[in-house]
Structures are given as C-alpha cells and as structure tokens.
C-alpha cells in the first residue's frame, strides 16, 4: 500500500498595494532569519487580481512554530 506524504505548507495572502515579487523576497528574508534551511516560496494568482504565496517547510513542526510565534506577522495565513 502506498503511503501518502503531505507537504507541510502555509498559504499567505499578499498585499494588493505592493509588488508581489518584493513581498516574496521579504518573506524569504524573514524565513532565513528563523529557519536553518531555505523554505520554498512560490507565487499563486487568484481571480480578481489577488495573489498568494505558498511557503513549503521541511516539517509540520516548522509550520506550527511559524504560526504560534507569528513569524510572518505582516502576512495573514489563509
């Protein structure tokens, strides 16, 4: 039987009044300060011009830590 693996990630709502690529760079810089590895951050577009960032972590524990300690405080997790 095949075991499913879930990628530990969070989705962040990006701000409409700022350039998405600059926000992704800021998110990556914050994550580098708190984690000892490079988290994968990718941009996703939604209808009506909305954008989100998907941040993939190495473990589900890191997702929990980032939420509990509000590491990415400026961006709201969806």
DSSP file (Angstrom, degrees, kcal/mol; ACC not computed):
  #  RESIDUE AA STRUCTURE BP1 BP2  ACC     N-H-->O    O-->H-N    N-H-->O    O-->H-N    TCO  KAPPA ALPHA  PHI   PSI    X-CA   Y-CA   Z-CA
    1    1 A X              0   0    0      0, 0.0     2,-0.3     0, 0.0     0, 0.0   0.000 360.0 360.0 360.0 137.0    0.0    0.0    0.0
    2    2 A X        -     0   0    0      1,-0.0     2,-0.5     0, 0.0     0, 0.0  -0.622 360.0-139.6 -82.3 132.3    1.3    3.4   -0.9
    3    3 A X        -     0   0    0     -2,-0.3     2,-0.3     1,-0.0    -1,-0.0  -0.789  16.1-132.6 -92.5 130.8    1.8    5.9    1.9
    4    4 A X        -     0   0    0     -2,-0.5     2,-0.5     2,-0.0    -1,-0.0  -0.618  14.5-154.2 -82.0 139.7    0.7    9.5    1.2
    5    5 A X        -     0   0    0     -2,-0.3     2,-0.5     2,-0.0    -1,-0.0  -0.966   5.5-150.4-114.5 128.2    3.1   12.3    2.1
    6    6 A X        -     0   0    0     -2,-0.5     2,-0.5     3,-0.0    -2,-0.0  -0.834  15.2-129.4 -99.0 132.4    1.7   15.7    2.8
    7    7 A X        -     0   0    0     -2,-0.5     2,-0.6     1,-0.1    51,-0.1  -0.676  23.2-127.6 -78.9 123.5    3.9   18.7    2.1
    8    8 A X        +     0   0    0     -2,-0.5    49,-3.1    49,-0.4     2,-0.3  -0.618  52.5 141.0 -73.9 116.7    3.9   21.0    5.1
    9    9 A X  E     -A   56   0A   0     -2,-0.6     2,-0.3    47,-0.2    47,-0.2  -0.961  39.5-149.5-149.6 164.0    3.0   24.4    3.9
   10   10 A X  E     -A   55   0A   0     45,-1.8    45,-2.8    -2,-0.3     2,-0.5  -0.967  17.2-136.6-131.9 154.2    1.0   27.6    4.6
   11   11 A X  E     -A   54   0A   0     -2,-0.3    67,-3.2    43,-0.2     2,-0.4  -0.941  18.6-160.4-111.8 131.7   -0.6   30.0    2.2
   12   12 A X  E     -AB  53  77A   0     41,-3.0    41,-2.4    -2,-0.5     2,-0.5  -0.908  17.3-127.7-114.7 137.9   -0.2   33.7    2.8
   13   13 A X  E     -AB  52  76A   0     63,-2.6    63,-0.5    -2,-0.4    39,-0.2  -0.725  28.4-142.5 -80.7 125.2   -2.4   36.5    1.4
   14   14 A X        -     0   0    0     37,-2.2    37,-0.3    -2,-0.5     2,-0.3  -0.569  20.8-104.4 -87.5 154.4   -0.2   39.0   -0.4
   15   15 A X    >   -     0   0    0     -2,-0.2     3,-0.9     1,-0.1     8,-0.1  -0.569  17.9-144.5 -80.2 138.5   -1.0   42.7   -0.2
   16   16 A X  T 3  S+     0   0    0     -2,-0.3    -1,-0.1     1,-0.2     4,-0.1   0.785  95.0  58.9 -72.7 -28.0   -2.5   44.3   -3.3
   17   17 A X  T 3  S+     0   0    0      2,-0.1     2,-0.3    -3,-0.0    -1,-0.2   0.391 100.1  64.8 -88.0   5.0   -0.7   47.6   -2.9
   18   18 A X  S <  S-     0   0    0     -3,-0.9     2,-0.2     2,-0.0     5,-0.0  -0.934  94.0 -96.1-127.0 152.3    2.8   46.2   -3.1
   19   19 A X     >  -     0   0    0     -2,-0.3     4,-1.8     1,-0.1     3,-0.3  -0.448  30.4-137.0 -66.8 131.2    4.6   44.3   -5.8
   20   20 A X  H  > S+     0   0    0      1,-0.2     4,-2.4     2,-0.2     5,-0.2   0.881 100.6  54.0 -60.0 -42.3    4.3   40.6   -5.4
   21   21 A X  H  > S+     0   0    0      1,-0.2     4,-2.0     2,-0.2    -1,-0.2   0.867 108.0  50.8 -64.3 -35.3    8.0   39.8   -6.1
   22   22 A X  H  > S+     0   0    0     -3,-0.3     4,-2.0     2,-0.2    -1,-0.2   0.887 109.9  50.3 -67.6 -37.8    9.2   42.3   -3.5
   23   23 A X  H  X S+     0   0    0     -4,-1.8     4,-2.5     2,-0.2    -2,-0.2   0.899 108.8  51.6 -65.9 -40.4    6.8   40.6   -1.0
   24   24 A X  H  X S+     0   0    0     -4,-2.4     4,-2.6     1,-0.2    -2,-0.2   0.907 109.2  50.7 -62.7 -41.0    8.2   37.2   -1.8
   25   25 A X  H  X S+     0   0    0     -4,-2.0     4,-2.1     2,-0.2    -1,-0.2   0.902 110.8  49.0 -62.4 -40.8   11.7   38.5   -1.3
   26   26 A X  H  X S+     0   0    0     -4,-2.0     4,-2.2     2,-0.2    -2,-0.2   0.903 110.8  50.0 -65.1 -41.5   10.7   39.9    2.1
   27   27 A X  H  X S+     0   0    0     -4,-2.5     4,-2.4     1,-0.2    -2,-0.2   0.930 110.7  49.5 -62.5 -45.9    9.1   36.6    3.1
   28   28 A X  H  X S+     0   0    0     -4,-2.6     4,-2.2     1,-0.2    -2,-0.2   0.899 110.0  51.5 -60.3 -41.1   12.2   34.6    2.1
   29   29 A X  H  X S+     0   0    0     -4,-2.1     4,-1.2     2,-0.2    -1,-0.2   0.905 110.6  48.0 -63.6 -42.4   14.4   37.0    4.1
   30   30 A X  H  X S+     0   0    0     -4,-2.2     4,-1.0     1,-0.2     3,-0.4   0.919 111.3  50.3 -64.0 -43.6   12.3   36.6    7.2
   31   31 A X  H >X S+     0   0    0     -4,-2.4     4,-2.4     1,-0.2     3,-0.5   0.871 105.4  56.8 -64.6 -36.6   12.3   32.8    6.9
   32   32 A X  H 3< S+     0   0    0     -4,-2.2    -1,-0.2     1,-0.2    -2,-0.2   0.836 104.1  54.4 -62.7 -31.8   16.1   32.8    6.5
   33   33 A X  H 3< S+     0   0    0     -4,-1.2    -1,-0.2    -3,-0.4    -2,-0.2   0.800 118.4  33.2 -69.6 -28.6   16.3   34.6    9.9
   34   34 A X  H << S+     0   0    0     -4,-1.0     2,-0.3    -3,-0.5    -2,-0.2   0.678 115.7  49.4-105.6 -21.5   14.2   31.9   11.7
   35   35 A X     <  -     0   0    0     -4,-2.4    -1,-0.1     2,-0.2     4,-0.1  -0.912  68.4-135.7-124.4 150.1   15.0   28.6   10.0
   36   36 A X  S    S+     0   0    0     -2,-0.3     2,-0.3     2,-0.1    -4,-0.1   0.137  87.1  52.5 -91.4  21.5   18.3   27.0    9.1
   37   37 A X  S    S-     0   0    0     -6,-0.2     2,-0.7     0, 0.0    -2,-0.2  -0.946  93.6 -94.7-145.3 164.7   17.2   26.0    5.6
   38   38 A X        -     0   0    0     -2,-0.3     2,-0.2    19,-0.0    -2,-0.1  -0.758  36.7-146.5 -87.1 115.9   15.7   27.7    2.6
   39   39 A X        -     0   0    0     -2,-0.7     2,-0.5   -11,-0.2    18,-0.2  -0.568  21.9-114.4 -76.2 143.1   11.9   27.4    2.5
   40   40 A X  E     -C   56   0A   0     16,-1.2    16,-3.1    -2,-0.2     2,-0.5  -0.702  35.4-173.2 -81.2 125.3   10.4   27.1   -0.9
   41   41 A X  E     +C   55   0A   0     -2,-0.5     2,-0.3    14,-0.2    14,-0.2  -0.984   5.6 177.0-123.0 124.0    8.2   30.2   -1.6
   42   42 A X  E     -C   54   0A   0     12,-2.3    12,-2.8    -2,-0.5     2,-0.4  -0.934  25.4-123.3-130.5 153.5    6.1   30.4   -4.7
   43   43 A X  E     -C   53   0A   0     -2,-0.3     2,-0.4    10,-0.2    10,-0.2  -0.755  23.6-173.6 -96.8 136.6    3.6   32.9   -6.1
   44   44 A X  E     -C   52   0A   0      8,-2.9     8,-3.2    -2,-0.4     2,-0.4  -0.999  13.0-144.8-131.3 133.6    0.0   31.9   -7.0
   45   45 A X  E     -C   51   0A   0     -2,-0.4     2,-0.3     6,-0.2     6,-0.2  -0.784  13.7-167.1 -99.5 140.3   -2.6   34.1   -8.7
   46   46 A X    >   -     0   0    0      4,-3.7     3,-0.7    -2,-0.4     4,-0.4  -0.759  36.4 -77.0-116.6 165.2   -6.2   34.0   -7.9
   47   47 A X  G >  S+     0   0    0     -2,-0.3     3,-1.1     1,-0.2    -1,-0.2  -0.138 112.1  35.7 -57.4 160.8   -9.2   35.5   -9.7
   48   48 A X  G 3  S-     0   0    0      1,-0.2    -1,-0.2    -3,-0.1    -3,-0.0   0.704 132.2 -69.0  65.8  23.7   -9.8   39.3   -9.4
   49   49 A X  G <  S+     0   0    0     -3,-0.7    -1,-0.2     1,-0.2     2,-0.2   0.597  91.6 144.3  78.2  10.7   -6.1   40.1   -9.3
   50   50 A X    <   -     0   0    0     -3,-1.1    -4,-3.7    -4,-0.4     2,-0.3  -0.569  29.6-162.7 -82.9 148.3   -5.5   38.6   -5.9
   51   51 A X  E     - C   0  45A   0    -37,-0.3   -37,-2.2    -6,-0.2     2,-0.3  -0.962   6.7-170.2-130.7 148.8   -2.1   36.8   -5.2
   52   52 A X  E     -AC  13  44A   0     -8,-3.2    -8,-2.9    -2,-0.3     2,-0.4  -0.918  16.0-136.1-131.2 160.2   -1.0   34.4   -2.6
   53   53 A X  E     -AC  12  43A   0    -41,-2.4   -41,-3.0    -2,-0.3     2,-0.6  -0.969  11.2-150.6-116.0 133.8    2.4   32.9   -1.5
   54   54 A X  E     -AC  11  42A   0    -12,-2.8   -12,-2.3    -2,-0.4     2,-0.6  -0.922  11.3-164.4-103.5 123.4    2.8   29.3   -0.8
   55   55 A X  E     -AC  10  41A   0    -45,-2.8   -45,-1.8    -2,-0.6     2,-0.5  -0.941   3.0-159.3-112.2 117.5    5.5   28.6    1.8
   56   56 A X  E     -AC   9  40A   0    -16,-3.1   -16,-1.2    -2,-0.6   -47,-0.2  -0.848   9.8-164.7-101.1 129.4    6.8   25.0    2.0
   57   57 A X        -     0   0    0    -49,-3.1   -49,-0.4    -2,-0.5     3,-0.1  -0.563  30.2-117.3-106.4 169.9    8.6   23.9    5.2
   58   58 A X  S    S+     0   0    0     -2,-0.2     2,-0.3     1,-0.2   -50,-0.1   0.757  94.1  10.7 -78.2 -26.0   10.7   20.9    6.0
   59   59 A X  S  > S-     0   0    0    -51,-0.1     4,-1.2     1,-0.1     3,-0.3  -0.976  70.1-115.1-150.5 161.4    8.3   19.6    8.6
   60   60 A X  H  > S+     0   0    0     -2,-0.3     4,-2.1     1,-0.2     5,-0.1   0.784 114.8  63.3 -67.7 -26.8    4.8   20.1   10.1
   61   61 A X  H  > S+     0   0    0      1,-0.2     4,-2.6     2,-0.2    -1,-0.2   0.884 100.1  52.0 -63.6 -38.7    6.5   21.2   13.3
   62   62 A X  H  > S+     0   0    0     -3,-0.3     4,-2.4     2,-0.2    -1,-0.2   0.865 107.1  52.7 -66.9 -35.6    8.0   24.2   11.5
   63   63 A X  H  X S+     0   0    0     -4,-1.2     4,-1.8     2,-0.2    -2,-0.2   0.945 111.3  46.7 -61.9 -47.3    4.6   25.2   10.2
   64   64 A X  H  X S+     0   0    0     -4,-2.1     4,-3.0     1,-0.2     5,-0.2   0.912 112.0  50.0 -62.0 -44.0    3.3   25.1   13.7
   65   65 A X  H  X S+     0   0    0     -4,-2.6     4,-2.4     1,-0.2     6,-0.2   0.905 108.9  51.7 -62.7 -41.2    6.2   27.1   15.1
   66   66 A X  H  <>S+     0   0    0     -4,-2.4     5,-1.9     1,-0.2     6,-0.5   0.855 115.1  43.0 -65.8 -33.0    5.8   29.7   12.4
   67   67 A X  H ><5S+     0   0    0     -4,-1.8     3,-0.9     3,-0.2    -2,-0.2   0.925 114.5  48.2 -76.5 -45.9    2.1   30.1   13.2
   68   68 A X  H 3<5S+     0   0    0     -4,-3.0    -2,-0.2     1,-0.3    -3,-0.2   0.910 119.9  37.6 -62.4 -43.6    2.5   30.0   17.0
   69   69 A X  T 3<5S-     0   0    0     -4,-2.4    -1,-0.3    -5,-0.2    -2,-0.2   0.341 105.3-128.3 -92.7   6.9    5.3   32.6   17.1
   70   70 A X  T X 5 +     0   0    0     -3,-0.9     3,-1.2    -5,-0.1    -3,-0.2   0.891  41.6 170.5  49.6  49.0    3.7   34.6   14.2
   71   71 A X  T 3 <S+     0   0    0     -5,-1.9     2,-0.3     1,-0.3     3,-0.2   0.869  76.5  41.6 -57.6 -40.3    7.0   34.6   12.3
   72   72 A X  T >  S+     0   0    0     -6,-0.5     3,-1.6     1,-0.2    -1,-0.3  -0.339  76.0 154.9-104.7  50.2    5.3   36.1    9.2
   73   73 A X  T <   +     0   0    0     -3,-1.2    -1,-0.2    -2,-0.3    -2,-0.1   0.750  64.1  57.7 -52.8 -36.4    3.2   38.6   11.1
   74   74 A X  T 3  S+     0   0    0     -3,-0.2     2,-0.4    -4,-0.1    -1,-0.3   0.805 103.9  59.9 -68.8 -27.8    2.8   41.1    8.3
   75   75 A X  S <  S-     0   0    0     -3,-1.6     2,-0.4   -61,-0.0   -61,-0.1  -0.858  83.5-132.4-106.1 135.6    1.2   38.5    6.0
   76   76 A X  E     -B   13   0A   0    -63,-0.5   -63,-2.6    -2,-0.4     2,-0.3  -0.718  16.8-130.1 -89.3 129.9   -2.0   36.7    7.0
   77   77 A X  E      B   12   0A   0     -2,-0.4   -65,-0.3   -65,-0.2    -1,-0.0  -0.573 360.0 360.0 -75.1 139.6   -2.1   32.9    6.7
   78   78 A X              0   0    0    -67,-3.2   -66,-0.1    -2,-0.3    -1,-0.1   0.397 360.0 360.0-100.6 360.0   -5.2   31.7    4.8
